[in-house]
Structure formats: C-alpha cells, structure tokens
Amino acid sequence: MIEQSVEQINKMECIGKFIRADKVDIINDAIPLFSASMPMFSKSPLDFIYEGFTVTYVCMQLAYWMGFTTALLVGVDHRFTFEGQPNEQVISQGADPNHFHPDYFGKDVAWNNPDLYRSEMAYRMALTNYKWDDRKIINLTPDTALDVFEKQDWHKWM
C-alpha cells in the first residue's frame, strides 16, 4: 500500500510518519518501524514492532508507547468479503465492500487478504499487555464482529 500511495502520504503535513523501515527512503519525514518476525507486543516500537496482520495492531503498540491509558477502536467491524487465502495478495476489481468507502481500495489496487485468525491472536496480546499496566482497549464500533475487546456505545465518548 505504501508504494501505491507515496504521493498522498508525502503530501501529508505532520511532524513524522511511522513507516516500515524498508520504505522510509520514499516517504518524506518518515520514522522507521523495524518489523519483528516473532509474535509479540512491543512497548518500544522505535526499536522493533510486530505487525500482527493488521495496521490496527501496529497502532495499538504506538498508542501504548505514546502513553495512552485508553485506546478507542472506531470502525473495526472485523468483517471482510474476499476470495482466496488469508495474506494472499490480490488486485481489487472494483468497489471495496470491506472499508468505510467504496474507493478505499479502488479498482486495480493491490492489497493482501485479511487474516482474521492471526489478527485476533495479536489483538489478544495487545489486550493482555494493556491490562497488565491497568490500561484499556475499548471497541466503540457498532455491530462489530470483533469480540476480543470490551464493547461500549460510542455515544458515551462524545
């Protein structure tokens, strides 16, 4: 996804952008994230980070490192329609049925099929690490299929 979105990412104005270490040479203001191959939860993501088969898991580790005591998940419905095997790279054939907007992965965009089983394993590692330090991860997504985290009504957080 990074290679396909270089122009849009580089147009973003911010202090830094957390990017996989092997892609920092193409992104302005990149902060490298070195990917660990062994499943774990990193409390030092600038040293190494486990991707956990979903960008949401990466964000949970970054939020923890930044000191957030509560991480709120919004838009994690945990449902995907796809053909093929988990982690298989595919080319989108049209409107995206799996994200908040049909053009999220527009026609001819390469992406990897989700691996819901392994992403849930990663989510459980995040939950355990947050709980150990009296922190919380709360899923505010209405009608979510993800049952790893406590669920709450997003209206309570407005």
Secondary structure, DSSP 4 states (H G I P E B T S, - for coil): -TGGGHHHHHH--SS-EEEEGGGGGGSTTEEEEPBPSS----S-TTT-B--TTSHHHHHHHHHHHTT-SEEEE-S-------SS-TT-EEE--SS-SSSSSTTTT-TT-EEEPP-HHHHHHHHHHHHHHHHHTT-EEEE--TT----SSEE--GGGG-
